[in-house]
Amino acid sequence: MFKTGIVKDARYLEHITSDHHPENHHRLKVIYEMLEDKEMAGKFLEISPRFATMDELELSHSPDYISRVAATADKSHTMLDPDTHTSPKSFDAAKLAVGGTLELIDRVMTKEIDNGFALVRPPGHHAECDRGMGFCLFNNIAIMARYAILKHSLKRILIVDWDLHHGNGTQNAFYNDPRVLYFSTHQFPHYPGTGRLAETGIGEGEGYTVNVPLPGGQGDLDYLQIFERVLRPIALQLNPQLIMVSAGFDIYFKDPLGGMNVTPKGFALLTRLLLDIANKSCGGKILFTLEGGYHLDGLRESVQSVLMELKGESLLPKEKEDNKDAISTSIDQVIDRVVNIHKASWQSVMV
């Protein structure tokens, strides 16, 4: 049994987009309703978010861009790009999304919680220093990492991004920074078009960006193979002081924007593997923040499966299943290509 913190707040629902827009308030509504179910209610420590300060937003964004987002407050509708819209309360919701994730960091670093999940919106991993894109206003997880470095003097952070779409904003934030290793599995070529295998970092950050571009159609055991054979050895060699997860649920097998085949069980298995890495490297300190995921039933079930793993009350059967036939024939080739690119930086990945 672990003490798992969750960030939830009705004000995140006030970031209004059209019901026809994939990233709408119904996404959080179904998750929050799931948390009130009989088997879930009272299991988690609810952490109230706060508004991020201007200085905190500037950890990953330019003052000019922050001002542009602030200028959307109280305006009925603003388009930052064709996909990224705001409503009168979107700026407040975005500041609360960042502030909620920062509250999680402080709580896990002071051992008030063992792990946590920021159930927030708008999402963040596409947001660049000077622009929002892909439904994202501020880059929640990039600001989280820089905040942890600044306030808690961390020197080794692992960010794992399993969203269907590559987190271009997060990658660019740390592309030359060896204090943060960014690991991403994503469908490629797909929006936003970044995340090629050869994108590995520059300067002191060379080798600290690990991209695993996938053609689509991969399922639970494919992802588990990637995490087991690539992420685990690199992560254990890195020995991170904190693990953060950009948890996008658009790799769910019925997601309308995706082309993957991951089930709620698969999300639980990935979470279990990440918890094992966290237990071996950083005393179990792992934090999740919500990114994509646009199938409402899938989102509800998959988030629940992750939360129950974090809590130590797994919904998975205790017996281990052997389903090697379910691994796609191409996954070994993908893993071999990743290993060949990164074996010079991470000798452990050859094992």
Buried (B, 14 or more C-beta within 10 A) or exposed (E): EBBBBBBBBEBBBBBBBEEEBBBBBEBBBBBBEBBEEEEBEEBBBEBEBBBBEEEBBBBBBBEEBBEBBBEBBEEEEBEBEEBBBBBBBBBBBBBBBBBBBBBBBBBBBEEBBBBBBBBBBBBBBBBBBEBBBBBBBBBBBBBBBBBBBEEBEBEBBBBBBBBBBBBBBBBBBBBBBBBBBBBBBBBBBBBBEBBEBEBBBEEEBBBBBBBBBBEBEBBBBBBBBBBBBBBBBBBBBBEBBBBBBBBBBBBBBEBEBBBBBBBBBBBBBBBBBBBBBBEEBBEBBBBBBBBBBBBBEBBBBBBBBBBBBBBEEBBBEEEEEEEEEEBBEEBEEBBEEBBEBBEEBBEEBEE
